[in-house]
């Protein structure tokens, strides 16, 4: 499958040429809808092979842009799937490969949910929710739930 035919290489190349930081590249590539379509249309294993094959050909601009596109396409996957995909690629082949992964990890919110069944309404449980800066805390005579983003 021709990965580059699915990408808007003209716009992505322009973003790449203007990028002076990994953050700029990450933001602008993620805004390009062809990146998200890539991850929906091409199996992850194929993308991993394509990345590893293209990232070593750094002398060709099209290959570098396509390799970065694949890395950033991984960021549209479920968190664990994305981490597994990153682990199967040689991120060091691209100047900002490791930084792209770090930006993904940093920008992905972690959600933890805690549910406890209690025998009676206990307002002191709300103090726990306040202490951990819970986004939501609800309780009734049967259930108490705290949701925290770390």
Long-range contacts (C-beta under 8 A, 24 or more apart in sequence): 1-42, 1-46, 3-38, 3-42, 3-46, 3-47, 3-50, 3-66, 3-69, 3-70, 4-62, 4-66, 6-34, 6-37, 6-38, 6-41, 6-42, 7-34, 7-35, 7-38, 7-65, 7-66, 7-69, 8-32, 8-33, 8-34, 9-62, 9-65, 9-66, 12-65, 12-68, 12-69, 13-61, 13-62, 13-65, 16-61, 16-64, 16-65, 16-68, 22-96, 22-99, 22-100, 22-103, 23-103, 25-68, 25-72, 25-96, 25-100, 26-72, 26-75, 26-100, 26-103, 26-104, 29-68, 29-69, 29-72, 30-72, 30-75, 30-76, 34-69, 35-69, 35-72, 35-73, 35-76, 36-73, 36-76, 38-69, 38-70, 38-73, 39-73, 39-74, 39-76, 39-77, 40-76, 44-74, 44-77, 44-81, 44-85, 47-73, 47-74, 47-85, 48-85, 48-88, 48-89, 51-89, 52-89, 52-90, 52-93, 55-89, 55-90, 55-93, 55-94, 55-97, 56-93, 58-93, 58-94, 64-94, 67-93, 67-94, 68-94, 68-96, 68-100, 71-97, 71-100, 71-101, 72-100, 74-104, 75-100, 75-104, 79-108, 109-149, 110-149, 110-150, 111-147, 111-148, 111-149, 112-147, 112-148, 112-149, 112-150, 113-145, 113-146, 113-147, 113-148, 114-145, 114-146, 114-147, 114-148, 115-143, 115-144, 115-145, 116-143, 116-144, 116-145, 117-142, 117-143, 117-144, 118-142, 118-143, 118-144
